[in-house]
């Protein structure tokens, strides 16, 4: 049993936390680099490419919801993960450690919750899929017929289908982030000092 826990910890839990830690560490390092080099002003504008990267990452979601037909889902998912991570990094540096705008910080927190939700779904769904396939392969190796394998894995299949529904949670979080980010952008344009 301890081997299973170690394996689960090594393959699923640690990569999840490492992904989040890398995002936070990279944001802190980039922000510190801008401060040390006297180019803090660049951070003010990193929100723009950050938002553009996050918007570019939505190709996977558009394909998943059949709003576009081009692109392979696996490739689009990989780009979704990478572009969203990079965009989130730039937005975190843009936010910096300045706590003077409540709306902006609500958007940042919604973005962080969205990133955590996406990573949770990625690792949870991947683990559930692997476990179901491993169980099926083990039953086939025992010589069970396809019907018997399906019967024995019926509840696991239902559980896997339920796990696939994590997007039902991820989507509203994404929408909350989008609304807060849009409100922040509109507020910037309204109150920007254009002189």
C-alpha positions in Angstrom: 0.0 0.0 0.0 2.8 2.5 0.8 4.3 1.8 -2.7 0.9 2.9 -4.2 0.9 6.1 -2.1 4.5 6.9 -3.0 3.7 6.3 -6.7 0.5 8.4 -6.5 2.4 11.1 -4.7 5.3 11.1 -7.2 3.1 10.9 -10.3 0.1 13.0 -9.4 0.4 15.2 -6.3 3.9 16.5 -6.6 3.7 17.5 -10.3 0.5 19.5 -9.5 2.2 21.4 -6.7 5.4 21.8 -8.7 3.4 23.4 -11.5 1.8 25.9 -9.2 5.1 26.6 -7.4 6.9 27.2 -10.7 4.3 29.7 -11.7 4.6 31.6 -8.4 8.4 31.3 -8.4 8.8 32.4 -12.0 6.5 35.4 -11.3 8.5 36.4 -8.3 11.8 36.0 -10.1 10.7 38.0 -13.2 9.2 40.7 -10.9 12.5 40.9 -8.9 14.5 41.1 -12.1 12.4 44.0 -13.3 12.9 45.7 -10.0 16.6 45.1 -9.8 17.2 46.3 -13.4 15.1 49.5 -12.8 12.5 48.5 -15.4 9.5 48.1 -13.1 7.5 50.1 -15.6 7.5 47.2 -18.0 5.4 45.2 -15.6 2.6 47.7 -16.0 2.3 46.7 -19.6 2.7 42.9 -19.2 -1.0 42.5 -18.6 -1.7 43.1 -22.3 0.4 40.2 -23.7 -0.7 38.1 -20.7 -4.4 38.6 -21.6 -3.6 37.9 -25.3 -1.8 34.7 -24.4 -4.8 33.5 -22.3 -7.1 34.4 -25.2 -4.9 32.5 -27.6 -5.1 29.5 -25.3 -8.9 29.3 -25.7 -8.5 27.4 -29.0 -8.8 24.1 -27.1 -12.0 25.2 -25.4 -13.4 26.4 -28.7 -12.6 23.0 -30.3 -14.0 21.1 -27.4 -17.3 22.9 -27.6 -17.3 22.4 -31.4 -17.2 26.2 -32.1 -14.2 25.5 -34.4 -13.3 22.4 -36.3 -9.6 22.9 -37.0 -6.8 21.5 -34.9 -6.1 18.3 -33.1 -7.6 18.3 -29.6 -4.4 16.8 -28.0 -2.2 19.5 -29.6 -4.7 22.3 -28.8 -4.8 21.1 -25.1 -1.0 21.2 -24.9 -1.0 24.8 -26.3 -3.9 25.7 -24.0 -1.9 24.6 -21.0 1.4 26.3 -22.1 -0.2 29.6 -23.3 -2.5 29.9 -20.2 0.5 29.3 -18.0 2.7 31.9 -19.8 -0.2 34.4 -19.8 -0.9 33.8 -16.1 2.8 34.4 -15.4 2.8 37.8 -17.2 -0.4 38.8 -15.5 1.1 37.9 -12.1 4.1 40.0 -12.8 1.8 42.8 -14.1 -0.1 42.6 -10.7 3.2 42.6 -8.8 3.0 43.2 -5.1 0.9 46.4 -5.4 -2.4 46.0 -3.5 -4.0 49.3 -4.5 -6.7 48.0 -6.9 -9.4 45.7 -5.5 -10.9 44.8 -8.9 -7.5 43.9 -10.3 -6.7 41.7 -7.4 -10.1 40.0 -7.6 -9.3 39.2 -11.2 -5.8 37.9 -10.2 -7.4 35.6 -7.6 -10.0 34.4 -10.0 -7.2 33.7 -12.5 -5.2 31.7 -9.9 -8.2 29.7 -8.9 -8.8 29.0 -12.6 -5.2 27.8 -13.0 -5.5 25.6 -10.0 -8.8 24.3 -11.3 -7.3 23.5 -14.7 -4.3 21.7 -13.1 -6.6 19.8 -10.8 -8.7 18.6 -13.7 -5.7 17.7 -15.8 -4.1 15.6 -13.1 -7.4 14.1 -11.7 -8.7 13.2 -15.1 -5.4 11.8 -16.2 -5.2 9.6 -13.1 -8.7 8.4 -13.4 -8.2 7.5 -17.1 -5.0 5.6 -16.3 -6.5 3.7 -13.4 -9.6 2.6 -15.4 -7.4 1.5 -18.4 -5.0 -0.4 -16.0 -8.0 -2.2 -14.4 -9.4 -3.1 -17.8 -6.0 -4.4 -19.0 -5.6 -6.4 -15.8 -9.0 -8.0 -16.2 -8.3 -8.8 -19.9 -5.0 -10.4 -18.9 -7.0 -12.7 -16.6 -8.8 -13.9 -19.6 -12.2 -12.2 -19.0 -14.3 -11.4 -22.0 -15.1 -7.9 -23.1 -18.6 -8.1 -21.6 -17.2 -9.3 -18.3 -14.6 -6.6 -18.3 -17.3 -4.0 -18.9 -19.5 -5.4 -16.2 -16.7 -5.4 -13.6 -15.6 -1.9 -14.5 -19.1 -0.5 -14.7 -18.9 1.6 -11.5 -15.3 2.7 -12.3 -16.6 3.8 -15.8 -19.4 5.8 -14.1 -16.9 7.4 -11.7 -14.6 8.3 -14.6 -17.5 9.9 -16.4 -18.3 11.9 -13.3 -14.6 13.0 -13.0 -14.8 14.2 -16.6 -17.5 16.6 -15.5 -14.9 18.7 -13.6 -15.2 21.1 -16.6 -18.6 22.0 -15.2 -16.7 23.7 -12.3 -13.8 24.9 -14.4 -16.0 26.8 -16.9 -17.8 29.1 -14.4 -14.4 29.9 -12.7 -13.1 30.8 -16.2 -16.1 33.0 -16.8 -15.7 34.7 -13.5 -12.1 35.4 -14.3 -13.0 36.7 -17.8 -15.7 39.1 -16.3 -13.3 40.4 -13.6 -10.5 40.8 -16.1 -12.7 42.6 -18.5 -14.0 44.9 -15.8 -10.4 45.7 -14.8 -9.5 46.5 -18.4 -12.6 48.7 -18.9 -11.7 50.5 -15.6 -8.2 51.1 -16.8 -9.4 52.7 -20.0 -11.9 54.8 -18.1 -9.5 56.1 -15.5 -6.2 56.0 -17.4 -4.4 59.3 -17.4 -4.2 60.0 -21.1 -2.1 63.1 -20.9 
